[in-house]
Protein backbone atom coordinates (compact mmCIF):
# COMPACT_ATOMS: atom_id res chain seq x y z
CA UNK A 1 0.00 0.00 0.00
CA UNK A 2 2.87 2.39 0.73
CA UNK A 3 4.24 2.01 -2.80
CA UNK A 4 0.89 2.96 -4.35
CA UNK A 5 0.68 6.11 -2.20
CA UNK A 6 4.25 7.01 -3.09
CA UNK A 7 3.58 6.61 -6.83
CA UNK A 8 0.43 8.71 -6.54
CA UNK A 9 2.40 11.40 -4.66
CA UNK A 10 5.09 11.41 -7.37
CA UNK A 11 2.53 11.67 -10.18
CA UNK A 12 0.41 14.31 -8.42
CA UNK A 13 3.46 16.35 -7.43
CA UNK A 14 4.95 16.23 -10.91
CA UNK A 15 1.67 17.21 -12.54
CA UNK A 16 0.94 20.01 -10.06
CA UNK A 17 4.43 21.47 -10.41
CA UNK A 18 4.33 21.27 -14.21
CA UNK A 19 0.82 22.76 -14.53
CA UNK A 20 1.49 25.70 -12.22
CA UNK A 21 4.87 26.52 -13.72
CA UNK A 22 3.62 26.15 -17.31
CA UNK A 23 0.75 28.60 -16.79
CA UNK A 24 2.96 31.05 -14.89
CA UNK A 25 5.70 30.98 -17.54
CA UNK A 26 3.13 31.43 -20.32
CA UNK A 27 1.71 34.47 -18.55
CA UNK A 28 5.11 36.02 -17.80
CA UNK A 29 6.36 35.49 -21.38
CA UNK A 30 3.41 37.33 -22.89
CA UNK A 31 3.14 39.97 -20.19
CA UNK A 32 4.48 42.80 -22.35
CA UNK A 33 1.79 42.25 -24.98
CA UNK A 34 -1.12 42.25 -22.52
CA UNK A 35 -3.63 45.07 -22.72
CA UNK A 36 -5.63 46.28 -19.71
CA UNK A 37 -9.20 47.37 -20.38
CA UNK A 38 -12.70 46.97 -18.98
CA UNK A 39 -15.38 44.55 -20.10
CA UNK A 40 -19.11 44.35 -19.58
CA UNK A 41 -20.53 41.42 -17.61
CA UNK A 42 -23.27 40.02 -19.85
CA UNK A 43 -24.27 36.93 -17.87
CA UNK A 44 -23.33 34.59 -15.05
CA UNK A 45 -22.73 31.05 -16.20
CA UNK A 46 -23.64 28.40 -13.66
CA UNK A 47 -20.89 25.88 -13.06
CA UNK A 48 -20.92 23.09 -10.57
CA UNK A 49 -18.44 20.43 -9.63
CA UNK A 50 -20.75 18.95 -6.98
CA UNK A 51 -24.52 18.35 -7.03
CA UNK A 52 -26.41 20.96 -5.04
CA UNK A 53 -23.54 23.45 -5.08
CA UNK A 54 -23.93 26.42 -7.40
CA UNK A 55 -20.99 28.55 -8.46
CA UNK A 56 -21.09 31.27 -11.04
CA UNK A 57 -18.49 32.45 -13.50
CA UNK A 58 -18.72 35.87 -15.07
CA UNK A 59 -19.27 35.92 -18.81
CA UNK A 60 -17.92 39.23 -20.00
CA UNK A 61 -18.00 40.97 -23.37
CA UNK A 62 -14.63 42.29 -24.43
CA UNK A 63 -14.14 44.72 -27.29
CA UNK A 64 -10.56 44.73 -28.54
CA UNK A 65 -8.67 47.79 -29.72
CA UNK A 66 -9.35 46.80 -33.34
CA UNK A 67 -13.12 46.55 -32.69
CA UNK A 68 -13.60 42.78 -32.47
CA UNK A 69 -15.98 41.55 -29.78
CA UNK A 70 -15.59 38.37 -27.74
CA UNK A 71 -17.74 36.83 -25.00
CA UNK A 72 -15.35 35.19 -22.55
CA UNK A 73 -16.14 33.07 -19.48
CA UNK A 74 -13.84 33.73 -16.55
CA UNK A 75 -11.95 30.79 -15.08
CA UNK A 76 -12.92 31.95 -11.59
CA UNK A 77 -16.21 30.68 -10.22
CA UNK A 78 -17.74 32.27 -7.14
CA UNK A 79 -21.14 32.72 -5.58
CA UNK A 80 -22.92 34.96 -6.41
CA UNK A 81 -20.42 36.39 -8.92
CA UNK A 82 -20.29 39.86 -10.46
CA UNK A 83 -23.55 41.59 -11.32
CA UNK A 84 -24.74 41.47 -14.90
CA UNK A 85 -24.31 44.93 -16.41
CA UNK A 86 -21.29 45.85 -14.31
CA UNK A 87 -17.93 46.69 -15.82
CA UNK A 88 -14.90 44.72 -14.66
CA UNK A 89 -11.16 45.15 -15.31
CA UNK A 90 -9.74 42.55 -17.68
CA UNK A 91 -6.42 41.82 -19.34
CA UNK A 92 -5.99 40.21 -22.74
CA UNK A 93 -3.37 39.28 -25.30
CA UNK A 94 -4.20 40.90 -28.66
CA UNK A 95 -3.10 37.68 -30.39
CA UNK A 96 -5.52 35.59 -28.28
CA UNK A 97 -8.32 37.86 -27.02
CA UNK A 98 -10.63 34.86 -26.46
CA UNK A 99 -8.35 33.96 -23.53
CA UNK A 100 -8.97 37.26 -21.72
CA UNK A 101 -9.27 37.10 -17.95
CA UNK A 102 -10.32 39.30 -15.05
CA UNK A 103 -7.33 41.22 -13.72
CA UNK A 104 -7.99 40.08 -10.16
CA UNK A 105 -8.03 36.43 -11.21
CA UNK A 106 -4.64 36.80 -12.92
CA UNK A 107 -3.20 38.48 -9.83
CA UNK A 108 -4.59 35.76 -7.55
CA UNK A 109 -3.16 33.00 -9.76
CA UNK A 110 0.27 34.62 -9.68
CA UNK A 111 0.16 34.94 -5.87
CA UNK A 112 -0.73 31.28 -5.32
CA UNK A 113 1.60 29.91 -8.01
CA UNK A 114 4.70 29.75 -5.82
CA UNK A 115 3.07 27.96 -2.84
CA UNK A 116 1.31 25.50 -5.17
CA UNK A 117 4.52 24.77 -7.08
CA UNK A 118 6.35 24.31 -3.77
CA UNK A 119 3.67 21.88 -2.58
CA UNK A 120 3.96 19.97 -5.85
CA UNK A 121 7.74 19.70 -5.42
CA UNK A 122 7.19 18.55 -1.81
CA UNK A 123 4.83 15.77 -2.97
CA UNK A 124 7.25 14.75 -5.70
CA UNK A 125 10.27 14.61 -3.38
CA UNK A 126 8.40 12.79 -0.60
CA UNK A 127 6.99 10.26 -3.04
CA UNK A 128 10.45 9.61 -4.51
CA UNK A 129 11.98 9.38 -1.04
CA UNK A 130 9.46 6.71 -0.04
CA UNK A 131 10.07 4.77 -3.25
CA UNK A 132 13.85 4.73 -2.83
C-alpha positions as CSV (number, residue, x, y, z in Angstrom):
1,X,0.0,0.0,0.0
2,X,2.9,2.4,0.7
3,X,4.2,2.0,-2.8
4,X,0.9,3.0,-4.3
5,X,0.7,6.1,-2.2
6,X,4.3,7.0,-3.1
7,X,3.6,6.6,-6.8
8,X,0.4,8.7,-6.5
9,X,2.4,11.4,-4.7
10,X,5.1,11.4,-7.4
11,X,2.5,11.7,-10.2
12,X,0.4,14.3,-8.4
13,X,3.5,16.3,-7.4
14,X,5.0,16.2,-10.9
15,X,1.7,17.2,-12.5
16,X,0.9,20.0,-10.1
17,X,4.4,21.5,-10.4
18,X,4.3,21.3,-14.2
19,X,0.8,22.8,-14.5
20,X,1.5,25.7,-12.2
21,X,4.9,26.5,-13.7
22,X,3.6,26.2,-17.3
23,X,0.8,28.6,-16.8
24,X,3.0,31.0,-14.9
25,X,5.7,31.0,-17.5
26,X,3.1,31.4,-20.3
27,X,1.7,34.5,-18.6
28,X,5.1,36.0,-17.8
29,X,6.4,35.5,-21.4
30,X,3.4,37.3,-22.9
31,X,3.1,40.0,-20.2
32,X,4.5,42.8,-22.4
33,X,1.8,42.2,-25.0
34,X,-1.1,42.2,-22.5
35,X,-3.6,45.1,-22.7
36,X,-5.6,46.3,-19.7
37,X,-9.2,47.4,-20.4
38,X,-12.7,47.0,-19.0
39,X,-15.4,44.6,-20.1
40,X,-19.1,44.3,-19.6
41,X,-20.5,41.4,-17.6
42,X,-23.3,40.0,-19.8
43,X,-24.3,36.9,-17.9
44,X,-23.3,34.6,-15.0
45,X,-22.7,31.0,-16.2
46,X,-23.6,28.4,-13.7
47,X,-20.9,25.9,-13.1
48,X,-20.9,23.1,-10.6
49,X,-18.4,20.4,-9.6
50,X,-20.8,18.9,-7.0
51,X,-24.5,18.3,-7.0
52,X,-26.4,21.0,-5.0
53,X,-23.5,23.4,-5.1
54,X,-23.9,26.4,-7.4
55,X,-21.0,28.5,-8.5
56,X,-21.1,31.3,-11.0
57,X,-18.5,32.4,-13.5
58,X,-18.7,35.9,-15.1
59,X,-19.3,35.9,-18.8
60,X,-17.9,39.2,-20.0
61,X,-18.0,41.0,-23.4
62,X,-14.6,42.3,-24.4
63,X,-14.1,44.7,-27.3
64,X,-10.6,44.7,-28.5
65,X,-8.7,47.8,-29.7
66,X,-9.3,46.8,-33.3
67,X,-13.1,46.6,-32.7
68,X,-13.6,42.8,-32.5
69,X,-16.0,41.6,-29.8
70,X,-15.6,38.4,-27.7
71,X,-17.7,36.8,-25.0
72,X,-15.4,35.2,-22.5
73,X,-16.1,33.1,-19.5
74,X,-13.8,33.7,-16.5
75,X,-11.9,30.8,-15.1
76,X,-12.9,32.0,-11.6
77,X,-16.2,30.7,-10.2
78,X,-17.7,32.3,-7.1
79,X,-21.1,32.7,-5.6
80,X,-22.9,35.0,-6.4
81,X,-20.4,36.4,-8.9
82,X,-20.3,39.9,-10.5
83,X,-23.5,41.6,-11.3
84,X,-24.7,41.5,-14.9
85,X,-24.3,44.9,-16.4
86,X,-21.3,45.9,-14.3
87,X,-17.9,46.7,-15.8
88,X,-14.9,44.7,-14.7
89,X,-11.2,45.2,-15.3
90,X,-9.7,42.5,-17.7
91,X,-6.4,41.8,-19.3
92,X,-6.0,40.2,-22.7
93,X,-3.4,39.3,-25.3
94,X,-4.2,40.9,-28.7
95,X,-3.1,37.7,-30.4
96,X,-5.5,35.6,-28.3
97,X,-8.3,37.9,-27.0
98,X,-10.6,34.9,-26.5
99,X,-8.3,34.0,-23.5
100,X,-9.0,37.3,-21.7
101,X,-9.3,37.1,-17.9
102,X,-10.3,39.3,-15.1
103,X,-7.3,41.2,-13.7
104,X,-8.0,40.1,-10.2
105,X,-8.0,36.4,-11.2
106,X,-4.6,36.8,-12.9
107,X,-3.2,38.5,-9.8
108,X,-4.6,35.8,-7.6
109,X,-3.2,33.0,-9.8
110,X,0.3,34.6,-9.7
111,X,0.2,34.9,-5.9
112,X,-0.7,31.3,-5.3
113,X,1.6,29.9,-8.0
114,X,4.7,29.7,-5.8
115,X,3.1,28.0,-2.8
116,X,1.3,25.5,-5.2
117,X,4.5,24.8,-7.1
118,X,6.4,24.3,-3.8
119,X,3.7,21.9,-2.6
120,X,4.0,20.0,-5.9
121,X,7.7,19.7,-5.4
122,X,7.2,18.6,-1.8
123,X,4.8,15.8,-3.0
124,X,7.3,14.8,-5.7
125,X,10.3,14.6,-3.4
126,X,8.4,12.8,-0.6
127,X,7.0,10.3,-3.0
128,X,10.4,9.6,-4.5
129,X,12.0,9.4,-1.0
130,X,9.5,6.7,0.0
131,X,10.1,4.8,-3.2
132,X,13.9,4.7,-2.8
